[in-house]
Amino acid sequence: MANLARGDQVKKVVVFGSYGQLGTDLVQTLKAKKIFDVLAFDREHVDFADEKALRSFLNLKVGAVDAVINCVAVTNTTFCEEHCEETYKINALPQAVLAQYCSKMKASLIYFSTDYVFSGEKKKPYTENDVPRPINIYGTSKLAGEDLVRAYCDKHFIFRISSLFGIAGALGKGGNFVETMIAKAKKGEDLKVIDDQIMSPTSTSEIARVVCHFLENNLTSYGTYHFSGRGECSWYEFTKAIFSQCSLSNPVTRVSWKDFPSALRRPEYSAFDTAKIAKLVSVPSWEEHLKNYLILKGHTK
Ligand SMILES: NC(=O)c1ccc[n+]([C@@H]2O[C@H](COP(=O)([O-])OP(=O)(O)OC[C@H]3O[C@@H](n4cnc5c(N)ncnc54)[C@H](OP(=O)(O)O)[C@@H]3O)[C@@H](O)[C@H]2O)c1
């Protein structure tokens, strides 16, 4: 791992998708550090589905830059399954434009990918060396995005992240799982939660911390990293942990994903092995991610 000496020059960092769940935390975390001059953009500034518009926006509004961080994506997996072309236009193709631009500007490019690049057959935590085999349009589009980033920009960090919850809530999904479960519990709704899909829950403020660490310390160990809360759980176990930390005593029934027939296939197992990134930055457990999130959101003290 090559780790350059810490520079004290202000770095110009551009964040696309800045109103999204992850983008909101990233902008806030970066802006809190004097070392970053942050430019935050969203759909109202440029539509990622319009290649020409994106190219001219980069040339006219971005100019010279040290790092580009792309949080733009279509994240609603059901929508993606029914809108292949639109999904690829946003999740895949713009990565070529951004990567070519960053390469020309000698800037770093940060792209967020997903646990959904894996099929879920492994049943042991996925490492960066495992061969991806996505089983739905969202996963294939994000993997295509990864390939374009790698093809056109050497100075890239691809962070594969998983099962996000953030203060802003995912715009593409209309909230986040933690808030949905707490709201349902408070309304006294019957709770049936899937116990046979295993993943690694992750707080977006933790991802923002990691990205900040990489940029602040001028890390040059470019490549692909898995980052999530350490460990794994089912959605049922995650719900039980949310309720336990919030002192909610609602009963929760375990169900199988097979009880909810859907055309959309999801990996049954997509937990991450985070050993590679743990050599560079701390990787708290998913329970700690949840604990900090609940405090930040004002659910617990
Ligand atoms: N959410 C998860 O559980 C999860 C898991 C693994 C990986 N990821 C990855 O993490 C990243 C951030 O996800 P997130 O949860 O923060 O998503 P999000 O809240 O849905 O935010 C996505 C952002 O993309 C913008 N966007 C969508 N289409 C656009 C377009 N055509 N032009 C310009 N902007 C557009 C959205 O703006 P509008 O509101 O205007 O559409 C929004 O600001 C994504 O790369 C995602 O694939 C997410």
The ligand as a Gaussian input file, in Angstrom:
#p B3LYP/6-31G(d) Opt

LIG

0 1
 N      -29.338000       2.171000      -0.659000
 C      -28.665000       1.040000      -0.492000
 O      -29.027000       0.173000       0.322000
 C      -27.393000       0.780000      -1.303000
 C      -26.738000      -0.457000      -1.141000
 C      -25.553000      -0.675000      -1.848000
 C      -25.029000       0.319000      -2.671000
 N      -25.694000       1.493000      -2.807000
 C      -25.112000       2.533000      -3.690000
 O      -24.809000       3.680000      -2.897000
 C      -24.963000       4.876000      -3.674000
 C      -25.867000       5.870000      -2.942000
 O      -27.157000       5.288000      -2.694000
 P      -28.289000       6.058000      -1.855000
 O      -28.948000       5.058000      -0.973000
 O      -27.719000       7.293000      -1.266000
 O      -29.317000       6.426000      -3.041000
 P      -30.455000       7.562000      -3.110000
 O      -30.786000       8.105000      -1.768000
 O      -31.559000       6.957000      -3.930000
 O      -29.752000       8.736000      -3.915000
 C      -29.490000       8.646000      -5.294000
 C      -29.246000      10.035000      -5.844000
 O      -29.105000       9.922000      -7.269000
 C      -29.845000      10.992000      -7.867000
 N      -30.226000      10.643000      -9.240000
 C      -30.971000       9.596000      -9.660000
 N      -31.136000       9.657000     -10.989000
 C      -30.462000      10.769000     -11.407000
 C      -30.237000      11.365000     -12.672000
 N      -30.764000      10.862000     -13.805000
 N      -29.473000      12.493000     -12.742000
 C      -28.954000      13.043000     -11.632000
 N      -29.144000      12.529000     -10.388000
 C      -29.886000      11.405000     -10.290000
 C      -31.057000      11.119000      -6.975000
 O      -31.714000      12.334000      -7.241000
 P      -33.334000      12.346000      -7.383000
 O      -33.856000      12.283000      -5.984000
 O      -33.637000      13.622000      -8.065000
 O      -33.721000      11.121000      -8.173000
 C      -30.391000      11.026000      -5.595000
 O      -29.861000      12.268000      -5.186000
 C      -25.481000       4.415000      -5.037000
 O      -24.403000       4.285000      -5.919000
 C      -26.063000       3.036000      -4.764000
 O      -26.055000       2.196000      -5.912000
 C      -26.867000       1.762000      -2.131000

